[in-house]
Amino acid sequence: QVQLVESGGGLVQAGGSLRVSCEASARTFSSYAVGWFRQAPGKEREFVAAINWSGSSTNYANSVKGRFTISRDNAKNTVYLQMASLKPEDTAVYYCRVSSGGLDYWGKGTLVTVSP
């Protein structure tokens, strides 16, 4: 079983930056790909970014490409999402996800609010 805890959310002005983190409990965390997703009020959860087990491969949603950067530190069992040039439409609860053994594990999320 994998437990995930997101942190780092908060209130930021449009154009600002913020970094959110996802820390995992699993000792085998370094073998997992990790994804970031977000859910805005009244909307469905959507994919934001993903990173493979080693950090050598990443991909992003078109809406965040060039503004967000996903990275990981396997020694710390942590994946980061660095967000820059934030827009009000980036306001959402941000979740990380790990898939293992046919199951998806989610954290409880961290709220990012971008004011105009």
LINSULQUI-V935047 format. One record per residue. RES is the residue in three letters. OMEGA is omega in degrees with one decimal (* if undefined). D_CENTER is the distance of its C-alpha to the mean C-alpha in whole Angstrom. Layout:
RES,OMEGA,D_CENTER + RES,OMEGA,D_CENTER
This chain:
GLN,-178.9,19 + VAL,173.8,16 + GLN,-176.2,15 + LEU,178.7,11 + VAL,176.8,11 + GLU,177.4,8 + SER,174.6,10 + GLY,178.5,10 + GLY,179.1,10 + GLY,-179.8,14 + LEU,179.6,16 + VAL,177.7,17 + GLN,175.8,19 + ALA,-176.8,19 + GLY,-178.8,19 + GLY,-177.6,17 + SER,178.7,14 + LEU,174.6,12 + ARG,174.9,9 + VAL,-175.7,7 + SER,176.4,7 + CYS,-179.6,7 + GLU,-176.8,10 + ALA,-178.5,12 + SER,-171.0,16 + ALA,176.9,17 + ARG,-180.0,20 + THR,-176.8,19 + PHE,-176.0,15 + SER,179.1,16 + SER,-175.1,17 + TYR,162.5,14 + ALA,-177.9,12 + VAL,177.4,8 + GLY,169.9,6 + TRP,177.4,3 + PHE,176.5,6 + ARG,178.3,8 + GLN,177.3,11 + ALA,-179.8,14 + PRO,177.6,17 + GLY,-178.3,19 + LYS,177.8,17 + GLU,176.6,16 + ARG,-177.8,12 + GLU,178.1,11 + PHE,176.9,9 + VAL,-175.9,7 + ALA,177.8,7 + ALA,-179.8,8 + ILE,-179.2,10 + ASN,-171.5,13 + TRP,-175.1,15 + SER,-175.2,16 + GLY,-175.9,14 + SER,-178.5,17 + SER,178.3,15 + THR,169.7,12 + ASN,-170.7,12 + TYR,169.0,11 + ALA,-179.5,12 + ASN,-175.0,15 + SER,-178.0,14 + VAL,-177.2,12 + LYS,-179.0,14 + GLY,179.6,15 + ARG,-177.9,13 + PHE,176.7,10 + THR,176.4,10 + ILE,178.9,7 + SER,179.7,10 + ARG,174.1,11 + ASP,-175.1,14 + ASN,176.9,15 + ALA,179.5,18 + LYS,-178.4,16 + ASN,-172.9,14 + THR,171.8,10 + VAL,-177.2,7 + TYR,170.2,7 + LEU,177.5,5 + GLN,-175.8,9 + MET,179.7,10 + ALA,-179.7,13 + SER,-174.7,16 + LEU,-179.3,14 + LYS,177.1,16 + PRO,179.7,17 + GLU,172.9,16 + ASP,178.6,12 + THR,-176.4,13 + ALA,165.9,11 + VAL,-177.5,10 + TYR,-177.9,6 + TYR,168.6,6 + CYS,-175.8,5 + ARG,172.5,8 + VAL,176.6,11 + SER,-177.6,14 + SER,176.8,17 + GLY,179.3,21 + GLY,179.9,20 + LEU,174.0,18 + ASP,176.9,15 + TYR,-178.5,13 + TRP,168.1,11 + GLY,-179.2,10 + LYS,174.8,12 + GLY,175.5,9 + THR,-173.4,9 + LEU,173.9,11 + VAL,179.5,11 + THR,-179.6,15 + VAL,-179.5,16 + SER,-177.5,20 + PRO,*,22
